[in-house]
Amino acid sequence: MPSPELTPGSRGFIIPIGGAEDKVSARAILRRFAQLCGGPDAVIAVVPTASVDPETPDRYRRVFGDAGVAEVRVVDVARREDATAAATTLAGVTGVFLTGGAQLRLSTLLGGTDVARVLRRLNAQGVHVAGTSAGAAFLSEHMIAFGKEGGTPIAGQATLVPGLGLTNRVIVDQHFRQRDRMGRLLSALAYNPFAIGLGLDEDTAAFIGPDNTLEVVGSGGISVVDAGGLEHSSMATVEEGKPVEMVGVRLHVLVEGSRFDLQARRAFPAPARPDRG
């Protein structure tokens, strides 16, 4: 379960990003995150553990610096034994950003460490935590580690492992439309339909507030897959590698400005824009 809030509504934002977010032009998602964290007074910690690209930390240091952030720290955990010392770097931050890369690097290197415990506590105390691509998948309690592409759910298609656990309300899949991942998100939900599936397109983010209402920001869409009213699933009986029957699943496709209440399981369309007539 997520770390308990000190008072209701005190938790920081949780912000999964579908990957390939704009880093060179408008930078809408990253700039909004920076402003949320305090703008010129923000102190943002970048956690590049998922990535093996040595340029990743400096890339985000420049992006957030260009957004006017006062201080950008790098919390680099390349080995589990690095985590205790790295956790002290998180003191006083107003935001944390987990980069993309490989999900399993995050779960195997950070899971159960001081860094993971501090991140959960900080978010419960009001610090905003964002992650892109692999970092987005890792934010929730249940993480899709890997799986096959395709639009139809297949038994054994998605492999789930424990994530960071900031929320247990969602399961996130990233690069969603670009990599045809509806099937594996559905198969993950078929195991336990309590959670709501968020299929995040690239350059698209879900800003999940302390009231558990998310707002869509970015140039793509978010496929919200709600299996809470599931009437039938064949997951328990179907042979591995065979298609899974699911009856009663609801799908919402949301774009920038749309909202979704994760507690009430209710979608709200984006306000009408004057240029749309």
N, C-alpha and C positions, 0 to 999 in steps of 0.2 A: 504494500500500500504506500501511497505517497506520504512524505513527511507531513505531520499535521500543521495546519496554519496556526499562528499565534492567536489571531483573531479572525473571524469570518471575513473573507474578501481581502486578506492581507497578502496572499500569495502573489508572486511576480508572474508576469506573462510567460507562457510557454509558446515557442514560435518555431514549428517545423517548416522548413523550406524545401521545395521539391528538387533542388539542385540547379546548377547552371544559372544562378541568380545574376542579374545585371551588375557588373562591377565597374563598368567604364562610362556609361552615359548617365541616365537619370538615377540609377541605383536606388529605386524607390523603396525596395524592401530593406536594404542595409541602412539607408538614411533614416527610415522610420524607426528601425531598431535602435540606431544611435540616439535619436531624439528621445525615444522612450526611456533610454538609460540615463538621460540627463544632458544630452547635447554637449556643449562645451565643458560641462562639469562631469561628464561621464568617465568612468574608469571601466574599460572593457577587457576581460580576459579572453584570449583566443586559445582554444584547446585543439591543436592540430594532430592529435593522436591517431585519428583514422587515416591520415595521409602519410605516404612515404616520400612525397615530393618535398625536398628541402626548401623550396621557394614559397610553400604555402603560408608559413607564418608571416613572412615579410609582405606577401600580397595583401593579406587582410590588415596588417598594420598600416599599410599605405591607404587602403580603402577607408578605414575608420578614421585615420588621421585627416584625410581629405574631407570627411564628413564633420570635422571640427571636434572630434573626441579629444579630451584633455590628455588621457593616458591609455595606452594599449599595452597590455602585458601578455606574454606568451607562457602558457602553462604546458610545458612539454613533458609528456610521460611516454617515453619510448620503451621502458621496462617497468614492470610492476613495482620494483624496488624504488623507482623514482617518485612514486605517488605521495609518500609521506611528506617529503620536502616540498613537492610541487603544490600540495594543498595549502601551504602557508602563503603562497602567491595570491590566493583567492581572497585574502583578507581585504576588506574595504572596497571590493568591486561593486559596480552597479549593474553590470551585465556580463553574461558569459556567452561565447559563441563557439560552437563545436563545428569544425570543418568537415568537408566530405572526405571520402576515401573508402575504407572497407569497414563494414559494420562490426565484423568479428574482432578487429583490432580494438575497437572501443569496449566491447563486452569482455574480452579476455584480458586487456591491459588495465581497464578502469574498474570493472565489476568488483565490488566488495572492498575497494580501497578507500583511503581517507579522502581522495579527490571526489569519489562518487558520493560519499556520505556528506561532505561539505556542500557539494552542489545541491543535493536534496534539501539540506537545511537552509541554504541561502535562498533557494526558490521559495520555500515555505515562508521565509522572512521578508519577501518582497523583491528579491533580485530577479531580473528578467533573464531567461535562458533561451537561446536560439540555437538551432542546428540545421545545417544544410546537407542534403543527400544522405550519406551514412549517418551524419550527426542528427538529422531529423528522425530517422528510424529509431535511433538509440534513446530518444527522449522519453518514450512511454515505457510502461511496465513490461509489455510484451513486444518483442522486436522480430520482424521478419529478417532472418539472417541471410537467406538466399532462397531461390525458387525459380521455376521455369516460367517463361513468358506465355501469353495466350489469354484469350478472353473467357474461356470456360474453366470453372474450377475443377481441378483434378486431385484425386486422393494422393497425398504425399507431395503435392506440388510446392508447398511452402514449408520451410523449416523455421520454427519459432524458438527463440532463446530469450532469456531475461534481458531487459534493457535497463536504463538508468532508473526508471520508475517515478518520474515527476508526476505522471498521471496514469491512471488505469482506465480512463474513459475512451481512449482511442488506440487503434493500431494504424501506423503510418506506412504508406508505401510511396516512394519517390520516383522521379522521372516517369510518371505514371502513364500518360498518353504516349510519350515518346518511345517507351519500351514495352507497351502492350501488357500491362500488369494487372488488369482487372481480375483475371482468373486466380492469380495467387493471393490477391487481397480477399476475394470471396472465400477461397479455401481456408485462409487463416481465420476468418470470421466463423466459418462452419464448425471449427473446433469449439468455440465458445462465443455465442452471439451477444454477450454482455457488452463488449466494446463496440465502438463505432469506427468503421474504416474510413480513413482519409487518404484518397489517392491524389497526390500532389503533382501537378504538372511542373515542368521546369520554369524557373523564374516566377514562382507562385508560392505564397506563404499563407499559413493559417496563424493569425495572431489570437491566441487563446487567452482570454482575460481571466482574472481571478473569479469572475462569476460563471466561468465555464461556458461562455459564449465566444465563438470564434468569428473573426472577420477576415475575409479574403483580401489579400493585397498582392498585386503582381499582374503580369501580362497573360497568364494562362487561366486554367480552371482547376477547381478541386472537386473531385467525385466523392461525395459523401455517401457511403454505403452503410445503411442502417438495417441490421439483421435482428433488431430487438423484437420485431413481431414475427420472427421466423416460425412458420407453421409446420415445416417438414424439412429435414436434412437427411441425406443418405450416407453422410460421412462415416458413421459408426459401422456401417455394414458393407460399403462398397469396396471392391478390390483395389489395392494400390495401383495407380496408373490409369484408373478408369474415371470417367466424368462423375462429378458429384451433383446430385439433384438437390436444389434449394428452392423452397416455395415460401413466398411471403417477404422477400427482401425488398426494401425501398431504396431508390437511388435518387440523389439530388446532384445536379451539376451546377456549381456555384462559381461566379466570376467576381472580379474586384468590386468591393462594396457590399457583397452578399454576406449574410451572417447565418450562423447555425448555433442554436442553443443545445449544447451537449447533454444537459440534464433533462430538458423537456423533449428532446429529439425533434426539434421543430426548426424548419428553414425559413429564412426571410430574404426575399429577393433584394437586389441592389436598388437603391433609389433611382428613379428615372432621371436621366441626364438630358439637359435641354437640347444638346446636339443630336439626340436620337429621335427628336420629333415627338 
